[in-house]
Amino acid sequence: MSPKEVLEFAKENGAKQFDLRFTDLPGLSQHVTYPISELSEEAFEEGFGFDGSSIRGWAAINESDMLLKPDPGTSYMDPFAAVPTLVMLCDIVDPITRQHYERDPRWISRKAEQYLQSTGIGDAAYFGPEAEFFIFDSVRFDQNQHSGYYFIDAEEGRWNSGREGQNLGYRPRYKEGYFPTPPTDHHQDLRSEMVQTMIQCGLEVECHHHEVATGGQGEIDQRYATLVKCADNLMLYKYVVRNVAYRHGKTVTFMPKPIFTDNGSGMHVHQSIWKGSQPLFAGDGYAGLSDTAMHYIGGLLKHARALSALIAPTTNSYKRLVPGFEAPVNLAYSRRNRSAAVRIPMYSASPKAKRIEFRPPDPSCNPYLAFSAMLMAGLDGILNKIDPGEPLDKDIYDLSPEELRGVPSMPASLDEALDCLEEDHEFLTKGDVFTEELIETYISYKRTNEAEAVRLRPHPYEFALYYDI
């Protein structure tokens, strides 16, 4: 929509307020709301002021003034607001220079798309994330000077059998929650409402289902989209999932590994590049792939350890990325084999359906940064014709120690991932997509506020291990 069309859309839908949203560096959605009388065609160009120094990982106090510029093409009516409210995503602009802010994740993803086009390789990169989540009834947690704990309760959880009141069973066993029908699938209606709400907001949804873990783990698959649009869609996806659950007295988490001994939540990301109407990943090579696709895989695998800091960006991510829970720890590629980091789906022989699926990411990531970083790694592979090596078409977890020795693996911790990003990030800075300053800021923020913060605190299990030592 144009600014004029947005104003007409707001009037037609009786909007009384409008909500401006953007994403901070770690990936959390932020917003500010105005009366609809404050929105004019000129405001789309002039922007709305806010304090950038109060946003995580952003400007210093001495350069705090910034502008929110609404993107009219992202408009929709908020399905959860009591007062009719128009929502728009924003780009961040410096009020003095009128230039885009280099730490704005959405601007980074725009630059990644521009860099792809500047290489001449293709016109558009398409992404299709499969973000998983857990649905709980209650969660309590705290960490202070004298205690540290968490308690999870879920009607579908196997750990709630001692709960007072009626308990009807029909709970999926650990690691056996994939595709059961109701009543074992407790949240069919809840996910269906999430889907219908997404459609109401303009998202295209392909399917939804229960996932492997217990505790109400689910997945809703969106149709693929271009990079920036896909990241926008994922932020809306999270907003809808959380708020539908919330109004039903439930709580959703995209935390990768909230439940010990069960599968975690991943976000497998399907990717392809097109030039005009031509899909560039289709060919007559392995699994029907082109040389371009093979080199893209080579780039992903070469830079996967550095990518991990952006695609699996929490300390909790590395509790998911362990052997035995269908997590792609080892860096290899294969058709159909879900234990490989890169899988080539074989559902369709159509060249238009040819894509690769990168499996290490999880839904705790900032999608603007994660999708951009994966594209940059893949493009580095194409430009430098990086050979991904031989495919691994057998279960990686059944390999002997000798065979495994030749297969590189993902980092084992956020600390290690940040070290890898520090050592290997030149591919991200091509075309000035990621600036050195942004990467340094990101690494510093993650080390200080997450990796070191967790490392400094006693863990409850340490008491079980060491209290009587």
N, C-alpha and C positions, 0 to 999 in steps of 0.2 A: 504494500500500500504506500501511497504518497502521503505526506503530512496532511494534505487536504482530505484525502480519503480516510485517514485515521480519525480526523475530527468528525466526519460524517458517520463513521462506524461507531464512535463513542456516543454520538447523539442517538443513533438508531437503537443502541442497546441501553440507553438511559444511564450512561456512566455519570456518576457524581464525583468520583475521584479518579486519579490516575497514579499508578505505582511504577517507579523507575527502579530497575534491577540491574545489578552487575555482580561479578564474581571476584572474590579476593584471591590472593596468591595460593593459599592451601586448597581452595576450591569450594568455599562456602558462599552461597547466594546472599547478597545484601540488598537492602531496598530502602526507599524513602517515598512518602506518599503526599500528594498535593490535591487540593480541590480542582475539579475539572476546569474551572474558570481561569486557572493559571496556564492552561495549555492553548497555544496558538501556533499558527504556521511558522512564525518567526522564532518561537521557542525551540523548534527542532534544530535550528542553526545556532542560536545563541547559547543553548544549554542551560543547565541548572547547577548552581554552585554547591559544593560540599567539602568537608574536611577530610582530605586524603591521608592525613597523618594518623587518623584513628582506625585505618584499615590495616589488617595484618600483613606485614611484609611490604608496606607501601612507603609513601613519602615521609621525610623527616618533618619535624614541627615547623621548621623555617621555610618549608616549601609546600605547605599543606593545602593551599587553595587549589581546587580542581573543578572541572566541569563534567557533568553527565550529559551526553548528547544522545537523545532517544533515537533508536533505529526503528523507523515506522514499519518496516517489514516484519517486525517481531510481535506485532500487536495481537492481543487476545483479551477476552474478559475473564477475570479471576473467578473460577467456579466456587471458591470457598469464602469470598468476602461477603459480609452481611450487607455492606453498602456497595452498590454496583460500582466496580472498579476496573478500569482499563489498565492492562499491564504492558510495559514495553521494556525490552532489554536495551542497555546503553553501552556506548563506547566512552572511554575516559580521555579527556582532552586537557592540555595545559592552558589556563586562561590567558596567559601572556603570549606564548608562541603560537597557540592554536594547533599545536602538533599533538599527535596521539601519544599517550603516556606509555613508556616502554615496559612498565610492569603490569599493564593491563592484559590479563590472559587472553581476552577476546581479540585484542590487537595482534598479539603474537600469532594466533591462529589465522588471522587475515593475512599476515605477512607470509606464513607458510604456504598458503594458497597462491599468493603472488609469486613466491619463489619457484613453485612448481611450474607456473606458466612461463617464468623468465628462462627456465632451462630449456624450454621447447620440447620437453619430454611428453607432456600432456596438458590438458586444459582443466581437468577436475580430478580430485581424489575423493573417492567415496568411502565412507566408514559406516559400519553397522555394529554397534556395541550390544552385547547381551549382559546387561547388568542384573546381578542377582542380589537378593536382600532377604532378611529375616523379619518375621512378624511375631512380636512378643506381646504378652498381656501386661507385663510389668517389668521394669528393670530398676535396680537400685545400685549405686556405686559411689565410692568416696575414697580419697587418699589424703590423709593428713599426718600430723606428727606422731600419732599414736595408734592409727588404724589404717587398714587398706583392704577393701573388699568389693565384690560385686555379687548381686543375686539376680538371676533371670527366671522369670516364670512365663510359661506359654501353654495354652490349652492343648497344644499338639506335642509339647515336649515330653519325652519319656521320663524326665526327672521330676514331673509334677504329680506322680502317683500318690504321694502322701498328702496332697492338698485336701483341705476340708471341703465338704460338700459333694455334690454329684460328680462322678468321674466315669465317663462312658467308654474309656479305652479308645480303640481305633486310632492308635498313634503309630506313625511310621517308625520302624527300627532305625537305629543309627546307620547311616550310609545307604538306606533302602527307601528313600523318599521320592524316587524319580517316577513320576506319572501315575500315582495311585488315584483312583476315583474317590469321591466323597462316600462315606463320611471320614475315611482315613485322610483325605485331603480336606482339611477343615476350612480352608480359605478360598474355595472356588468362587463364591459369591462376592467376597471382598475384592479379589483380583479382577473379577468381571466388572465391578463398579469402577475400579482404577482404570481399566481399559476404556470404558465408556466415557469417563471424565477426560482421559487423554484425547480421545477422538473429538470430544466437544471443544477442546483447546486447540485442535488442529493437527495433532500428531497422527501419523499413520502407524497402526499397530498390526503386527502379523499374527501373533499368538501369545498365549500365556499358559503357564503350567507350574506344578509343584516341582521343586528341585530335589537333589539327592539327600540333603540333610533333613533332620527333623527340626522342630522349633519354628515351623511355618516358613521354611525357606522357599522362595518363589522366584520366578523369572517372567518378565514381560518383554517380548522382542519387538523392537521398532523396525520399520523399514529403513533401509540405508539412506544416507543423505550426504551432500558435500560437507567438507570438514567443519566449517564454521557453523553451518546449519545443524549438523549432527551434534556438535557440542552444545549449541543452544537447546536442542531437543532433549538432550540428556539432563540438563539442569531442570527443564520443565518436568521431565519424567520423574526425577527425584522429588520435586515439589508436590506433584500429584500423589505419588505413592505414599509419602509421609502424611499428607493431609487427609486423604481418604481413610487411612488407618486411624489417624488421630480422632476423627469425628466418630469412629466406631469404638472408641475406648481402647485402641491398640497402639503399639509403638513399633516403628520400623527402623532398622539400622542397616546401613550399607558398609558397616565395619566388616573387614574381610573374614575374621576368625573369632566370633564371639563365643563359640561353643567348643569346649575341649573334647577331643576324640571323634568329632564329626567333621564332615566336609565344610570348607569355608566358602565364601562368596567370591567368585571371580567375575571378570568382565571380559570375556573373549571378544576380540575386536576384528570383524571382517573388513578387509581393505582391498581396494582396486583402484587403478588409474585408467582414465579414458582420455582420448584425444578426439574431439568432435563426437561422432557417433561410433567410434572404434574402441572396443575394449582391448586394452593393451596387455592384459594378463593371459589372454587365451592364445594357445599355440599348439604345436605338435610334440612338445617335449614331455618330460615326466609329469604324470597326472594331468595332461592336457594344458600345461603351462608354457608360456613363451619365455624366451631368454630374458626379457625385461622383468617378468615376474620372478624368475629364479635369482636374478641379481638383486631385486628388491628384498627377497628372502635373505640373501647373503648379507645385505646391509642391516636388516633387523637382527640377525644372529650375531654379526660382528659387534654391534653396539648394544646388544641386549643388556649387558651388565650395567652400562651407563644409563640406559633407558629405565632400568628398574627404579631408580630414584624418583622418576616422574610418573611411571605407570603403576608402581606398587609402592606408594610414597609414605607409608606409615610403619611404625614399629610392629604393629599388629599384622601387616601384610606378610611378614616373614614367618608368622605362625601358620599361615595358609600355604606358603611356598615350601612345603616339606614333602618328602616322598610318602606315598601310601594313601593320599587323599585326592587323587586325580589331578593334582597340581603339577603344572609343567615346569619342574625344577631344571631339567636338563635341556640344553639348547641344541635342538635338532629339528628337522622337518620331516613330514611324512604325509601321505594321503590317508585319510580316514583315521589314522592313529591318534587318539586323543591324549596320549601320554607325551606327545611331542610338543615343543614350544610353538612350532608353526605347523598347522594342519591345513591341507588342501581339501575342502569339502568336495564330495563327489556325487552330490544329489542330482545334479543336472549336467547334461552334455552341452548345453547351450553356451556359446562363447560369452554371451552377456552375463551369465551367472558365474563365470570363472573369477575366483577371488582367492585370497589367502586369509587364514584365520590365525591371529596372534593371540596366544592363550595366557601369557603371564600377567596381563593387567588385571587390576581389581577395581571395584566401583568406588573406592575411597579416593581415587585420583581426581585431579582437576582436569576435566576432559579437554579443555582448550590447550593446555600444556601437553597432555599425554598424546592426543591425536597429532598435534604438530610435531612432537618429537619423533613419533613413529614414522611419519611421512618423511621427515628429514633423514632418518636412518635409512629408510628404503631408497630415497633418492640418491644418497651417498653410494649405496650399493649399485644402483643403475649407472650412475655417472662413472664409477670406478670399476664397473664390471666385476663385482665381488662374487666369487664362486662360493655357494653355500655348502659345497662338499656333497657327499653321498647321502641319500635319504636313509632314514631309519624306520623300516616298516615292521618292526617287531616291538613288543612291549618293552619299553625302556626299563621298567622296574624288574624285569626278569633277566636283564643282562648280567653277565659275570663281572666281578670287580675289574678284571683285565679289560673287558670290552668298555666298561663305563669310564675307565681312565682316559679314554680318548674323546669323551663327550664333555664339552664345557658345561658349566652349570650356572644358575642364577646366584646372586649374592645370598648369604645366609642371614643378613641383618640390614637394617636401614643404615647403620654406620658404614658397613661395607659398600652398600649401594651408593652412598654419597661420596665415598672415596673413589669409586669407579667413575662417577659423573665428573668429579674434579679432574681426573686423569684423562678422560675421553669425552670432550664436548665440542671439539672444533667443528664436527659435522653439524652441530646445532646452530653455529654462528654464521653459516653460509647465508648470504643474502641479508645479513643482519636480522635474521628471524628471532633468534635468542641472542641478546647482548651479553657480553662478559659480565656486566654489572648485574644483570638479572640473574644469571646463573650463580654468581657469588652470593647475592642476596638470598636466593632460594636455599642454597647449601647451608649458609649461616643460620637462617631461620630454622630449618629442619634439625640441624645439629643441636642448637641451643634449646629450642622449645619442645622438641619431641625426643630425639635420640638420647641426649644427655639427661633430660628431665626424667625419662623412664629409667635410665641406668642408675640414677642417684637414689631412687626410692627402693626400699626393701620390698620384695615380692612375697605375697602370702605363703607360697610354697617353700620359700627359704626357711620359714619357721618349722615346717614339717621336716625339712632336710637337716637343719642345723641347730635347732633350739637346744638339743641335749648333747651337742658335740663336746 
